[in-house]
């Protein structure tokens, strides 16, 4: 059955008090800054025949086994292809665990073992990391929900569902 739902992904939209500092950089370096809020990608954009309802049900079931957890982001790094990453320094393992379980239990055909997953927030693209040497802010929050997003025809973010972590472990 082809549900023809288009590209979707699974994200964390962190609720940092000082998120405006992240958005200021994204406005300068990320062409998608006005289309999607700062986020941590758990499952990269995928096309699949799984319906939104089935995806919501499977993700809800999975998230019931995760308690809300703290994250801290600080420091900038540059990827090999010049993406500017805000680095995760606390909560790293929980984010990786979520990512891995989503791919193993919900999206196994989309997992790419050749790509190492590194939790981060993309700030844009630049070939000069030196200009970020003064960006020494720390960003803290509690992750208590995960979002399923549909990517619109103009790359805009359309939230299908925000799902709370349940903490049944």
C-alpha positions in Angstrom: 0.0 0.0 0.0 1.5 3.4 -1.0 0.4 6.1 1.4 2.4 8.7 -0.6 3.1 10.8 2.5 6.3 12.5 1.2 9.5 13.1 3.1 9.4 13.0 6.9 11.9 13.0 9.6 12.0 12.6 13.4 13.5 15.5 15.4 14.0 17.0 18.9 13.2 20.7 19.0 15.2 21.8 22.1 13.6 24.5 24.3 16.7 26.4 25.3 16.1 29.7 27.1 18.8 31.4 25.0 17.8 29.8 21.7 17.9 33.2 20.0 21.7 33.0 20.0 21.5 29.9 17.9 18.9 31.4 15.6 21.0 34.5 15.1 23.8 32.3 13.6 21.4 30.2 11.6 19.8 33.3 10.1 23.3 34.2 8.7 24.6 30.8 7.7 21.6 28.5 7.2 19.2 29.0 4.3 16.6 26.8 6.1 16.6 29.0 9.2 13.2 30.6 8.5 11.7 27.2 7.5 12.5 25.1 10.5 13.5 25.8 14.1 16.8 24.7 15.6 16.7 20.9 16.0 18.5 17.7 16.7 17.8 15.1 13.9 17.0 11.6 15.2 15.9 10.1 11.9 17.0 11.9 8.7 14.6 12.7 5.9 13.0 9.5 4.6 10.3 8.5 2.2 8.4 5.4 3.3 5.0 3.7 2.8 4.4 3.7 6.6 1.3 5.8 7.3 1.5 8.8 9.7 -0.8 7.0 12.0 1.4 3.9 12.1 4.5 6.0 12.5 2.9 7.9 15.4 1.8 4.7 17.1 5.2 3.0 16.8 7.1 6.1 17.9 4.7 6.6 20.9 5.3 3.0 21.9 9.0 3.4 21.7 9.1 6.7 23.6 7.1 5.2 26.5 10.4 3.5 27.5 12.4 6.8 27.6 12.3 9.2 30.5 12.9 12.9 29.9 16.6 13.7 30.0 18.9 16.7 30.3 21.0 17.9 27.4 23.7 20.5 27.2 25.2 21.9 24.0 28.3 23.9 23.8 31.2 24.5 21.4 31.3 24.7 17.6 32.8 22.2 15.2 33.0 22.1 11.4 32.2 18.9 9.5 34.2 17.7 6.5 31.6 19.3 4.2 31.8 22.6 6.1 28.6 22.3 8.1 28.7 24.2 11.4 27.7 22.0 14.3 26.8 23.1 17.8 28.2 20.2 19.8 26.3 18.0 22.4 28.3 17.7 25.6 25.7 16.2 27.8 22.9 13.8 26.9 24.9 12.5 24.0 24.3 8.8 24.8 20.6 9.2 25.3 20.2 10.9 21.9 22.3 8.1 20.3 20.1 5.5 22.0 16.9 7.2 20.7 18.4 7.4 17.2 19.5 3.8 17.2 16.2 2.5 18.5 14.2 4.5 16.0 16.2 3.0 13.1 16.3 -0.6 14.5 12.6 -0.7 15.6 10.8 1.6 13.2 12.9 2.4 10.2 15.3 -0.5 9.7 15.4 -0.2 5.9 16.6 3.4 6.2 19.6 2.8 8.5 23.0 3.6 7.0 25.7 1.9 9.0 28.4 3.6 7.0 27.4 7.0 8.5 28.5 7.7 12.1 25.7 9.5 13.9 26.9 12.5 15.9 24.3 14.4 17.9 24.4 18.1 17.1 22.4 21.1 16.0 23.3 22.3 12.5 23.9 26.1 12.5 24.6 26.4 8.7 27.6 26.2 6.4 30.9 28.1 6.5 34.5 27.3 5.6 35.9 29.4 8.4 35.5 28.0 12.0 37.7 30.9 13.4 34.7 33.3 13.1 33.0 31.2 15.8 35.8 31.2 18.3 33.9 33.7 20.5 30.7 31.6 20.5 31.2 30.1 23.9 27.6 29.9 25.1 26.1 26.9 26.9 22.6 25.7 26.0 20.7 23.5 28.6 17.3 22.0 28.6 15.3 18.9 29.3 14.2 16.8 26.4 10.6 15.6 27.1 9.2 15.2 23.6 10.1 14.1 20.0 8.5 15.5 16.9 7.5 13.8 13.6 7.9 16.3 10.8 6.7 16.4 7.2 8.9 18.3 4.9 6.8 20.6 2.7 7.3 21.2 -1.0 9.3 24.4 -0.2 11.4 22.7 2.5 9.1 24.1 5.3 8.6 22.2 8.5 5.1 20.8 9.0 4.8 19.1 12.4 2.7 16.0 12.2 2.8 15.1 15.9 4.8 16.0 19.0 5.1 12.9 21.3 6.0 13.1 25.0 8.6 10.8 26.4 6.9 8.4 28.8 9.5 7.0 31.2 8.1 3.5 31.7 11.5 2.0 32.2 
